[in-house]
Amino acid sequence: MDISVVVPLYNEVESLPELTSWIAKVMAANSFTYEIILVDDGSNDGSWEMIHKLSEGNRFIKGIRFRRNYGKSAALNTGFGKAEGNVVITMDADLQDSPDEIPELYRRITEEKYDLISGWKAKRHDPLSKTIPTKLFNGVTRRMSGIHNLHDFNCGLKAYRKAVIKNIEVYGEMHRYIPVLAKWAGFTKIGEQVVEHFPRKYGTTKFGLSRFINGFLDLLSIFFVGKFAKRPMHFFGSLGVLSFLVGFIAIIWIISDKLYNIAHHQVYRDATEQPLFYISLVAIIVGFQLFLTGFVSELVSRNGTDRNKYQVDEVI
């Protein structure tokens, strides 16, 4: 099969007939073999009934329904698990993403051998309250992830080589960072394509401003897990040793200063009268705690079922 189109959706009953018809038209024009996987994330507006109706007599449309709303990441991860196409396309169900972009995305994955192509909505039809935080969010993500060639990490329209979606796990609200997840999994050929962005035709947006706060926290989480998941001692141990050394050196300095003043018959202060003494003790204690945290984390990591699970690209 050439293409799997994975569409996560929540309360998008009005747009589904037009979206599936548009996708089918593009696929037929390019003679692609394909499937459309509609993942209903607990809709309550009749979206599932519409998926049933659309799939009747249409073997290309497949539906998955959650009992409740789990979020976009869960919908994508489930859709990825069912996808069978050599190239997987993701898009939102609100008709703001154009299926006309699919042929070029497919060509770049198959001919230019990209692992992942992320869409970039260079011209957005969104209010400033959404576009300005998005630019800030993408700037921070570029800097922390090292993927400097992407302008929009959270664009719903993306294309993947099948191996990518079968070797990453999207959870929580990590759908914003799929390019980062792919990079940590060893898929480093990541590109970008300018795509058209249409105004929302039906319904209302399902995301509020809280997503930017949650998104930043998720970025810190994915940065830590991706870099230190298999070696937590390197993180906690390094911080612990640094904190301990700072506190220990400060204590030595306080004691040395007191002994020097005593030897030269100068006025001196007791160590316990100096605020720096207590700050140093706290630094030493925190250092021990961080080191022990790293030690325990290392024990947990070494006993994990995936401790020797690595991304193997090819075997001859």
Residue frames relative to the residue before (quaternion, step in Angstrom):
aa qw qx qy qz dx dy dz
M 1.0000 0.0000 0.0000 0.0000 0.00 0.00 0.00
D 0.4618 -0.7135 0.4580 0.2605 3.57 -0.91 0.92
I 0.8471 0.0214 0.0833 0.5244 3.57 0.57 -1.18
S 0.1167 -0.7156 0.6818 0.0972 3.50 -1.24 0.74
V 0.1563 -0.7683 0.6152 0.0826 3.57 -0.85 1.00
V 0.1172 -0.8019 0.5851 0.0290 3.58 -0.52 1.20
V 0.0344 -0.8149 0.5770 -0.0435 3.57 -0.63 1.17
P 0.1653 -0.7643 0.6153 0.1002 3.63 -0.43 1.16
L 0.0287 0.8263 -0.5603 0.0503 3.59 -0.90 0.79
Y 0.0213 -0.7656 0.6429 0.0099 3.51 -1.26 0.59
N 0.8355 -0.1143 0.0192 0.5371 3.57 -0.47 1.26
E 0.4277 0.6779 -0.4782 0.3589 3.56 0.65 1.15
V 0.1319 0.8549 -0.4958 0.0776 3.58 1.09 0.69
E 0.6627 0.5335 -0.3260 0.4122 3.62 0.95 -0.79
S 0.7366 0.4632 -0.2390 0.4310 3.56 0.98 -0.84
L 0.5346 0.6873 -0.3954 0.2924 3.61 1.12 -0.52
P 0.6601 0.4954 -0.3478 0.4449 3.68 0.79 -0.79
E 0.6818 0.4828 -0.2913 0.4661 3.58 0.89 -0.91
L 0.6554 0.5236 -0.3183 0.4416 3.58 0.96 -0.85
T 0.6952 0.4686 -0.2865 0.4638 3.61 0.79 -0.98
S 0.6341 0.5235 -0.3269 0.4658 3.58 1.05 -0.72
W 0.6436 0.5230 -0.3074 0.4667 3.57 1.01 -0.84
I 0.6540 0.5060 -0.3090 0.4700 3.58 0.92 -0.90
A 0.6612 0.5156 -0.3037 0.4525 3.58 0.90 -0.96
K 0.6323 0.5375 -0.3246 0.4537 3.58 1.02 -0.79
V 0.6638 0.4952 -0.2980 0.4747 3.59 0.95 -0.90
M 0.6578 0.5191 -0.3078 0.4506 3.59 0.93 -0.88
A 0.6681 0.4980 -0.2993 0.4648 3.57 0.95 -0.89
A 0.6511 0.5307 -0.3167 0.4407 3.59 0.99 -0.81
N 0.7602 0.3484 -0.1859 0.5160 3.59 1.16 -0.61
S 0.4233 -0.7430 0.4276 0.2931 3.58 1.35 0.20
F 0.3127 0.7478 -0.5223 0.2650 3.58 0.99 0.84
T 0.3034 -0.6571 0.6396 0.2590 3.54 -1.23 0.50
Y 0.0552 0.8412 -0.5204 0.1361 3.55 -0.73 1.04
E 0.1303 -0.7280 0.6582 0.1408 3.47 -1.48 0.03
I 0.2278 -0.7391 0.6169 0.1461 3.55 -1.19 0.64
I 0.1089 -0.7987 0.5912 0.0257 3.57 -0.59 1.17
L 0.1114 -0.7996 0.5899 0.0145 3.56 -0.42 1.29
V 0.1097 -0.8075 0.5791 0.0234 3.58 -0.54 1.19
D 0.1958 -0.8017 0.5603 0.0702 3.56 -0.34 1.31
D 0.2154 -0.8178 0.5277 0.0795 3.55 -0.39 1.29
G 0.7700 -0.3832 0.1950 0.4714 3.58 0.68 1.15
S 0.1861 0.8111 -0.5338 0.1505 3.61 1.01 0.74
N 0.1757 -0.7857 0.5846 0.1002 3.56 -1.22 0.56
D 0.5758 0.6037 -0.3634 0.4146 3.57 1.25 0.41
G 0.6615 -0.5030 0.3162 0.4577 3.59 1.24 0.21
S 0.3499 0.7575 -0.4900 0.2523 3.60 1.23 0.22
W 0.6626 0.5121 -0.3199 0.4432 3.59 0.94 -0.84
E 0.6272 0.5218 -0.3327 0.4729 3.57 1.04 -0.75
M 0.6400 0.5153 -0.3231 0.4695 3.57 1.05 -0.73
I 0.6251 0.5240 -0.3369 0.4703 3.59 1.03 -0.75
H 0.6087 0.5411 -0.3403 0.4699 3.58 1.03 -0.80
K 0.6800 0.5023 -0.2866 0.4508 3.56 0.85 -0.99
L 0.6847 0.4919 -0.2877 0.4544 3.57 0.91 -0.91
S 0.7004 0.4892 -0.2728 0.4424 3.58 1.02 -0.76
E 0.5137 0.6450 -0.4231 0.3755 3.59 1.23 -0.30
G 0.8404 0.0675 -0.0918 0.5299 3.55 -0.58 1.16
N 0.6708 0.4291 -0.3032 0.5235 3.60 1.25 0.19
R 0.2338 -0.8267 0.4996 0.1115 3.57 -0.13 1.27
F 0.5931 0.5900 -0.3663 0.4073 3.59 1.23 -0.22
I 0.6984 0.4478 -0.2633 0.4923 3.58 1.18 -0.49
K 0.0324 -0.7818 0.6222 -0.0229 3.53 -0.84 1.09
G 0.1709 -0.8091 0.5578 0.0703 3.57 -1.06 0.74
I 0.0734 -0.7513 0.6545 0.0430 3.53 -1.20 0.72
R 0.0969 -0.8171 0.5678 0.0246 3.56 -0.84 0.98
F 0.2828 -0.7265 0.6027 0.1701 3.56 -1.00 0.91
R 0.5399 -0.6250 0.4545 0.3336 3.58 -1.12 0.64
R 0.7867 0.0416 -0.0245 0.6154 3.57 1.17 -0.58
N 0.6450 -0.5281 0.3902 0.3908 3.53 -1.32 0.11
Y 0.0976 -0.8182 0.5663 0.0162 3.58 -0.56 1.21
G 0.5946 -0.5648 0.3792 0.4286 3.60 1.14 -0.45
K 0.6822 -0.5304 0.3392 0.3718 3.50 -1.29 0.48
S 0.6270 0.5520 -0.3479 0.4256 3.60 0.98 -0.77
A 0.6578 0.5031 -0.3088 0.4678 3.57 0.94 -0.88
A 0.6457 0.5227 -0.3197 0.4558 3.58 0.99 -0.83
L 0.6699 0.4916 -0.3024 0.4670 3.58 0.93 -0.87
N 0.6610 0.5181 -0.3169 0.4407 3.57 0.88 -0.91
T 0.6548 0.4966 -0.3052 0.4812 3.58 1.02 -0.79
G 0.6516 0.5110 -0.3105 0.4669 3.56 0.99 -0.81
F 0.6259 0.5343 -0.3325 0.4607 3.57 1.03 -0.77
G 0.6421 0.5437 -0.3259 0.4312 3.56 1.01 -0.78
K 0.7247 0.4252 -0.2321 0.4901 3.59 1.12 -0.67
A 0.5395 0.6600 -0.3982 0.3387 3.60 1.18 -0.43
E 0.1632 -0.8078 0.5639 0.0525 3.56 -0.98 0.92
G 0.5242 0.6660 -0.4032 0.3452 3.61 1.22 -0.22
N 0.5697 -0.5907 0.4507 0.3513 3.56 -1.22 0.52
V 0.7453 0.1817 -0.1201 0.6301 3.57 1.23 -0.57
V 0.1720 -0.7857 0.5897 0.0734 3.56 -0.88 0.97
I 0.1345 -0.7773 0.6131 0.0426 3.54 -0.85 1.08
T 0.1085 -0.7673 0.6262 0.0856 3.58 -0.98 0.82
M 0.1013 0.7752 -0.6203 0.0635 3.55 -1.10 0.72
D 0.5235 -0.6201 0.4807 0.3323 3.54 -1.23 0.49
A 0.5103 -0.6830 0.4497 0.2662 3.54 -1.23 0.53
D 0.5653 0.6588 -0.3594 0.3422 3.60 1.25 -0.09
L 0.4986 -0.6865 0.3920 0.3556 3.59 1.34 0.20
Q 0.4638 0.6479 -0.4754 0.3731 3.58 1.16 0.46
D 0.6664 0.4031 -0.2837 0.5594 3.58 1.32 -0.25
S 0.3309 -0.7731 0.5153 0.1652 3.56 -0.95 0.91
P 0.4100 -0.7065 0.5220 0.2455 3.63 -0.80 0.97
D 0.5294 0.6359 -0.4084 0.3855 3.60 1.22 -0.31
E 0.5971 0.5698 -0.3574 0.4370 3.59 1.24 -0.31
I 0.5009 0.7132 -0.4030 0.2792 3.60 1.19 -0.48
P 0.6653 0.5139 -0.3483 0.4146 3.68 0.73 -0.86
E 0.6831 0.4723 -0.2983 0.4705 3.61 0.92 -0.83
L 0.6159 0.5282 -0.3437 0.4728 3.58 1.04 -0.70
Y 0.6522 0.5125 -0.3059 0.4674 3.57 0.96 -0.88
R 0.6524 0.5229 -0.3179 0.4470 3.58 0.94 -0.87
R 0.6844 0.4941 -0.3005 0.4440 3.58 0.87 -0.87
I 0.6400 0.5030 -0.3287 0.4789 3.59 1.09 -0.64
T 0.7544 0.4194 -0.2201 0.4544 3.60 0.82 -0.97
E 0.7655 0.3654 -0.1960 0.4920 3.59 0.97 -0.81
E 0.7496 0.3572 -0.2106 0.5159 3.59 0.93 -0.85
K 0.3937 -0.7847 0.4144 0.2400 3.57 1.39 0.10
Y 0.2619 0.7446 -0.5614 0.2485 3.57 0.93 0.89
D 0.4464 -0.6536 0.5360 0.2937 3.54 -1.22 0.51
L 0.7986 -0.0098 0.0716 0.5975 3.54 1.02 -0.87
I 0.0867 -0.7552 0.6473 0.0569 3.55 -1.08 0.81
S 0.1459 -0.7956 0.5851 0.0578 3.57 -0.73 1.08
G 0.4439 -0.6958 0.4991 0.2641 3.56 -0.95 0.87
W 0.1455 -0.7577 0.6290 0.0950 3.53 -1.24 0.55
K 0.2174 -0.7712 0.5892 0.1042 3.55 -0.56 1.20
A 0.1799 -0.8347 0.5131 0.0874 3.54 0.27 1.30
K 0.7517 0.2071 -0.1278 0.6129 3.57 1.13 -0.70
R 0.0895 -0.8361 0.5412 -0.0008 3.56 -0.31 1.28
H 0.2726 -0.7333 0.6003 0.1660 3.54 -1.17 0.68
D 0.4300 0.6699 -0.4716 0.3793 3.54 0.71 1.19
P 0.5714 -0.5892 0.4333 0.3723 3.62 -1.16 0.45
L 0.6627 -0.5199 0.3672 0.3947 3.56 -1.28 0.43
S 0.5979 0.5800 -0.3610 0.4193 3.59 1.10 -0.63
K 0.7060 0.4118 -0.2537 0.5173 3.56 1.25 -0.32
T 0.6991 0.4934 -0.2864 0.4310 3.59 0.92 -0.87
I 0.6615 0.5126 -0.3259 0.4399 3.62 0.93 -0.81
P 0.6705 0.4566 -0.3221 0.4880 3.67 0.83 -0.80
T 0.6121 0.5602 -0.3529 0.4325 3.59 1.08 -0.69
K 0.6511 0.5063 -0.3161 0.4688 3.60 0.96 -0.82
L 0.6479 0.5077 -0.3166 0.4714 3.58 0.97 -0.83
F 0.6485 0.5316 -0.2985 0.4558 3.55 0.96 -0.95
N 0.6886 0.4745 -0.2855 0.4682 3.59 0.90 -0.91
G 0.6212 0.5454 -0.3430 0.4461 3.58 1.07 -0.68
V 0.6577 0.4921 -0.3024 0.4836 3.59 0.96 -0.88
T 0.6549 0.5227 -0.3125 0.4475 3.59 0.95 -0.87
R 0.6279 0.5306 -0.3329 0.4619 3.60 0.98 -0.81
R 0.6892 0.4954 -0.2902 0.4419 3.55 0.86 -0.95
M 0.7244 0.4489 -0.2517 0.4587 3.58 0.91 -0.92
S 0.7237 0.4501 -0.2482 0.4605 3.59 1.03 -0.75
G 0.3934 -0.7213 0.4818 0.3047 3.58 1.14 -0.57
I 0.5474 0.5602 -0.4204 0.4581 3.61 1.25 0.21
H 0.0811 -0.8752 0.4768 0.0030 3.54 0.23 1.31
N 0.6618 0.5440 -0.3126 0.4103 3.60 1.18 -0.31
L 0.6210 0.5222 -0.3584 0.4618 3.61 1.24 0.14
H 0.2837 -0.7660 0.5575 0.1485 3.55 -0.94 0.94
D 0.8054 0.1523 -0.0436 0.5712 3.58 1.11 -0.67
F 0.2098 -0.8139 0.5333 0.0955 3.57 -0.14 1.30
N 0.7421 0.4567 -0.2147 0.4412 3.56 1.06 -0.77
C 0.3636 0.7312 -0.5043 0.2808 3.60 1.19 0.20
G 0.4456 -0.7278 0.4584 0.2483 3.58 -0.78 1.01
L 0.6684 0.4901 -0.2955 0.4751 3.58 1.17 -0.55
K 0.2011 0.7678 -0.5738 0.2019 3.56 -0.40 1.28
A 0.1985 -0.7486 0.6174 0.1378 3.54 -1.30 0.41
Y 0.1009 -0.8103 0.5773 0.0009 3.56 -0.98 0.92
R 0.4446 -0.5835 0.5944 0.3294 3.48 -1.29 0.44
K 0.6153 -0.6010 0.3547 0.3667 3.57 -0.93 0.87
A 0.6304 0.5602 -0.3416 0.4148 3.59 0.96 -0.81
V 0.6058 0.5736 -0.3641 0.4141 3.59 1.07 -0.64
I 0.7444 0.4200 -0.2465 0.4568 3.57 0.68 -1.06
K 0.6444 0.5063 -0.3293 0.4689 3.59 1.20 -0.32
N 0.7454 0.3890 -0.2131 0.4977 3.60 1.23 -0.23
I 0.6660 0.4061 -0.3283 0.5327 3.59 1.21 0.37
E 0.2341 -0.7450 0.6052 0.1546 3.55 -1.24 0.46
V 0.1762 -0.7835 0.5917 0.0701 3.55 -0.71 1.13
Y 0.1184 0.8038 -0.5667 0.1367 3.59 -0.56 1.14
G 0.7577 0.3367 -0.2607 0.4945 3.56 -1.29 0.22
E 0.6486 -0.4247 0.3541 0.5231 3.55 -0.50 -1.24
M 0.2659 0.8177 -0.4667 0.2070 3.54 1.15 0.75
H 0.4063 0.7140 -0.4878 0.2953 3.62 1.21 0.06
R 0.5865 0.5796 -0.3690 0.4288 3.59 1.18 -0.45
Y 0.7761 0.3506 -0.1470 0.5032 3.55 1.15 -0.63
I 0.2122 0.8012 -0.5370 0.1571 3.60 1.05 0.59
P 0.6244 0.5126 -0.3711 0.4578 3.68 0.91 -0.62
V 0.6445 0.5072 -0.3225 0.4726 3.60 1.04 -0.73
L 0.6292 0.5250 -0.3248 0.4722 3.58 0.99 -0.84
A 0.6538 0.5140 -0.3101 0.4607 3.57 0.98 -0.87
K 0.6460 0.5196 -0.3228 0.4567 3.58 0.98 -0.84
W 0.6646 0.4967 -0.3077 0.4658 3.59 0.92 -0.89
A 0.6726 0.4827 -0.2947 0.4772 3.60 1.16 -0.58
G 0.6336 -0.5776 0.3154 0.4067 3.59 1.27 0.08
F 0.5610 0.5704 -0.3995 0.4476 3.60 1.27 0.11
T 0.0164 -0.8803 0.4717 -0.0481 3.54 0.15 1.32
K 0.5997 0.5416 -0.3826 0.4480 3.61 1.20 -0.19
I 0.1374 0.8034 -0.5467 0.1919 3.52 0.17 1.40
G 0.0614 -0.8196 0.5695 -0.0119 3.55 -0.76 1.08
E 0.3343 -0.7289 0.5688 0.1827 3.51 -1.37 0.07
Q 0.0752 -0.7836 0.6157 0.0353 3.55 -1.17 0.63
V 0.4118 -0.6902 0.5367 0.2569 3.56 -0.87 0.97
V 0.0387 -0.8073 0.5884 -0.0252 3.56 -0.76 1.08
E 0.5369 -0.6281 0.4636 0.3199 3.52 -1.23 0.53
H 0.1815 -0.7753 0.5993 0.0825 3.53 -1.06 0.83
F 0.1910 -0.8019 0.5609 0.0766 3.55 -0.65 1.15
P 0.5419 -0.5818 0.4730 0.3796 3.61 -1.14 0.49
R 0.5755 -0.5812 0.4387 0.3724 3.57 -1.13 0.63
K 0.3045 -0.7855 0.5224 0.1318 3.55 -0.81 1.10
Y 0.8012 0.1163 -0.0365 0.5858 3.57 1.01 -0.83
G 0.8360 0.2673 -0.1598 0.4517 3.55 -1.27 0.43
T 0.4534 -0.6536 0.5323 0.2896 3.53 -1.35 -0.36
T 0.6335 -0.5378 0.3919 0.3949 3.54 -1.25 0.41
K 0.3667 -0.7518 0.5149 0.1877 3.56 -1.10 0.76
F 0.6838 0.4684 -0.2725 0.4886 3.59 1.29 0.00
G 0.2203 -0.7779 0.5775 0.1133 3.56 -1.02 0.86
L 0.7385 -0.4033 0.2935 0.4537 3.57 -1.31 -0.14
S 0.5449 0.6348 -0.4017 0.3725 3.61 1.15 -0.46
R 0.5613 0.6231 -0.3957 0.3742 3.59 1.16 -0.47
F 0.6237 0.5434 -0.3538 0.4365 3.61 1.11 -0.54
I 0.6310 0.5023 -0.3292 0.4911 3.59 1.08 -0.70
N 0.6747 0.4817 -0.2869 0.4799 3.56 0.88 -0.98
G 0.6334 0.5517 -0.3265 0.4333 3.55 1.04 -0.78
F 0.6575 0.4992 -0.3161 0.4675 3.59 0.98 -0.82
L 0.6464 0.5075 -0.3217 0.4702 3.59 0.99 -0.80
D 0.6369 0.5162 -0.3232 0.4727 3.58 1.04 -0.76
L 0.6205 0.5435 -0.3450 0.4479 3.59 1.07 -0.73
L 0.6427 0.5058 -0.3205 0.4779 3.59 0.97 -0.82
S 0.6445 0.5339 -0.3107 0.4505 3.56 1.02 -0.87
I 0.7087 0.4558 -0.2745 0.4632 3.56 0.80 -1.00
F 0.6034 0.5514 -0.3568 0.4522 3.59 1.11 -0.63
F 0.6832 0.4789 -0.2869 0.4707 3.57 0.92 -0.92
V 0.6866 0.4873 -0.2938 0.4526 3.59 0.81 -1.01
G 0.6776 0.5110 -0.3025 0.4338 3.56 0.91 -0.89
K 0.7505 0.4117 -0.2181 0.4686 3.56 1.02 -0.78
F 0.8298 0.2319 -0.0799 0.5013 3.57 0.98 -0.81
A 0.3433 0.7738 -0.4882 0.2123 3.62 1.21 0.11
K 0.7649 0.3517 -0.1938 0.5036 3.61 0.95 -0.83
R 0.7752 0.2069 -0.1478 0.5783 3.60 1.26 -0.02
P 0.0114 -0.8502 0.5262 -0.0087 3.63 0.61 1.08
M 0.5692 0.6031 -0.3897 0.4005 3.60 1.15 -0.53
H 0.5941 0.5757 -0.3685 0.4241 3.59 1.09 -0.62
F 0.6940 0.4553 -0.2716 0.4871 3.59 1.06 -0.72
F 0.7519 0.3887 -0.2225 0.4838 3.57 0.57 -1.17
G 0.6470 0.5321 -0.3250 0.4390 3.58 0.99 -0.79
S 0.6524 0.5171 -0.3142 0.4563 3.57 0.97 -0.85
L 0.6665 0.4818 -0.3005 0.4831 3.57 0.92 -0.88
G 0.6483 0.5325 -0.3173 0.4421 3.58 1.01 -0.84
V 0.6649 0.4938 -0.3007 0.4728 3.58 0.91 -0.91
L 0.6448 0.5238 -0.3198 0.4557 3.58 0.98 -0.85
S 0.6722 0.4895 -0.2960 0.4701 3.59 0.89 -0.94
F 0.6486 0.5182 -0.3179 0.4580 3.58 0.96 -0.86
L 0.6758 0.5019 -0.3027 0.4469 3.59 0.86 -0.92
V 0.6298 0.5273 -0.3382 0.4592 3.60 0.99 -0.81
G 0.6862 0.4790 -0.2833 0.4684 3.57 0.90 -0.93
F 0.6622 0.5155 -0.3051 0.4501 3.58 0.95 -0.88
I 0.6599 0.4994 -0.3106 0.4675 3.60 0.91 -0.88
A 0.6413 0.5210 -0.3290 0.4572 3.59 1.01 -0.79
I 0.6353 0.5193 -0.3255 0.4700 3.61 1.01 -0.79
I 0.6460 0.5139 -0.3182 0.4662 3.60 0.94 -0.90
W 0.6480 0.5213 -0.3210 0.4531 3.58 0.97 -0.84
I 0.6515 0.5167 -0.3170 0.4562 3.60 0.94 -0.90
I 0.6799 0.4824 -0.2904 0.4698 3.58 0.90 -0.94
S 0.6524 0.5168 -0.3145 0.4565 3.59 0.95 -0.88
D 0.6452 0.5219 -0.3219 0.4558 3.57 0.98 -0.86
K 0.6530 0.5081 -0.3164 0.4640 3.60 0.98 -0.80
L 0.6657 0.4969 -0.3042 0.4663 3.60 0.90 -0.93
Y 0.6278 0.5360 -0.3363 0.4534 3.61 1.00 -0.76
N 0.6740 0.4932 -0.2933 0.4653 3.58 0.91 -0.91
I 0.6327 0.5194 -0.3321 0.4686 3.59 1.04 -0.76
A 0.6706 0.5121 -0.3019 0.4438 3.59 0.90 -0.92
H 0.7556 0.3529 -0.1969 0.5155 3.57 1.06 -0.67
H 0.4688 -0.7184 0.4151 0.3031 3.56 1.29 0.43
Q 0.4126 0.6860 -0.4838 0.3536 3.53 0.97 0.94
V 0.6230 -0.5323 0.4155 0.3948 3.54 -1.30 0.38
Y 0.0105 0.8018 -0.5968 0.0286 3.57 -0.93 0.86
R 0.3595 -0.6979 0.5758 0.2283 3.56 -1.34 0.35
D 0.5225 -0.6019 0.4941 0.3473 3.53 -1.13 0.63
A 0.6004 -0.5899 0.4013 0.3612 3.56 -1.09 0.73
T 0.6869 0.5029 -0.2907 0.4368 3.58 0.99 -0.83
E 0.6176 0.5358 -0.3503 0.4568 3.58 1.29 -0.11
Q 0.6449 0.5284 -0.3109 0.4564 3.58 1.27 -0.18
P 0.4860 -0.6748 0.4729 0.2913 3.65 -0.79 0.98
L 0.6072 0.5827 -0.3537 0.4083 3.58 1.06 -0.74
F 0.5847 0.5903 -0.3631 0.4217 3.57 1.14 -0.65
Y 0.7054 0.4517 -0.2629 0.4787 3.58 0.89 -0.94
I 0.6048 0.5389 -0.3503 0.4703 3.57 1.10 -0.66
S 0.6507 0.5190 -0.3078 0.4610 3.55 1.03 -0.83
L 0.6323 0.5257 -0.3316 0.4625 3.58 1.00 -0.79
V 0.6392 0.5184 -0.3197 0.4696 3.57 1.00 -0.86
A 0.6471 0.5203 -0.3206 0.4558 3.60 0.96 -0.85
I 0.6495 0.5091 -0.3167 0.4676 3.60 0.99 -0.80
I 0.6644 0.4998 -0.3024 0.4663 3.60 0.92 -0.91
V 0.6520 0.5057 -0.3094 0.4727 3.59 0.95 -0.90
G 0.6234 0.5482 -0.3333 0.4470 3.57 1.05 -0.78
F 0.6466 0.5061 -0.3099 0.4792 3.57 0.98 -0.88
Q 0.6677 0.5122 -0.3038 0.4467 3.59 0.92 -0.92
L 0.6565 0.4975 -0.3150 0.4714 3.59 0.95 -0.83
F 0.6422 0.5183 -0.3278 0.4599 3.58 0.97 -0.81
L 0.6688 0.4869 -0.2994 0.4753 3.59 0.93 -0.87
T 0.6040 0.5471 -0.3490 0.4627 3.61 1.11 -0.69
G 0.6566 0.5026 -0.3004 0.4754 3.56 0.98 -0.85
F 0.6404 0.5303 -0.3206 0.4538 3.57 1.01 -0.82
V 0.6739 0.4768 -0.2921 0.4829 3.59 0.91 -0.94
S 0.6420 0.5258 -0.3231 0.4549 3.60 0.97 -0.84
E 0.6341 0.5262 -0.3259 0.4635 3.56 1.06 -0.77
L 0.6341 0.5193 -0.3285 0.4694 3.59 1.01 -0.76
V 0.6525 0.5069 -0.3085 0.4713 3.58 0.97 -0.87
S 0.6641 0.5151 -0.3014 0.4503 3.57 0.94 -0.93
R 0.6902 0.4886 -0.2861 0.4506 3.58 0.91 -0.87
N 0.7021 0.4240 -0.2673 0.5058 3.58 1.20 -0.39
G 0.4603 0.6859 -0.4442 0.3470 3.60 1.28 0.11
T 0.5800 -0.6151 0.4129 0.3388 3.56 -1.14 0.63
D 0.7425 0.3801 -0.2217 0.5050 3.60 1.16 -0.52
R 0.2723 0.8064 -0.4961 0.1716 3.60 1.20 0.41
N 0.7730 0.2469 -0.1556 0.5633 3.62 1.14 -0.56
K 0.4059 0.6896 -0.4894 0.3465 3.54 1.11 0.73
Y 0.0331 0.8125 -0.5762 0.0823 3.56 -0.52 1.21
Q 0.5275 -0.6333 0.4684 0.3184 3.55 -1.24 0.47
V 0.0787 -0.7916 0.6060 0.0074 3.58 -0.40 1.25
D 0.3055 -0.7949 0.5009 0.1545 3.56 -0.59 1.15
E 0.8044 -0.1042 0.1299 0.5703 3.57 0.86 -0.91
V 0.1149 -0.7772 0.6159 0.0589 3.54 -1.16 0.69
I 0.1785 -0.7694 0.6062 0.0929 3.56 -0.95 0.92
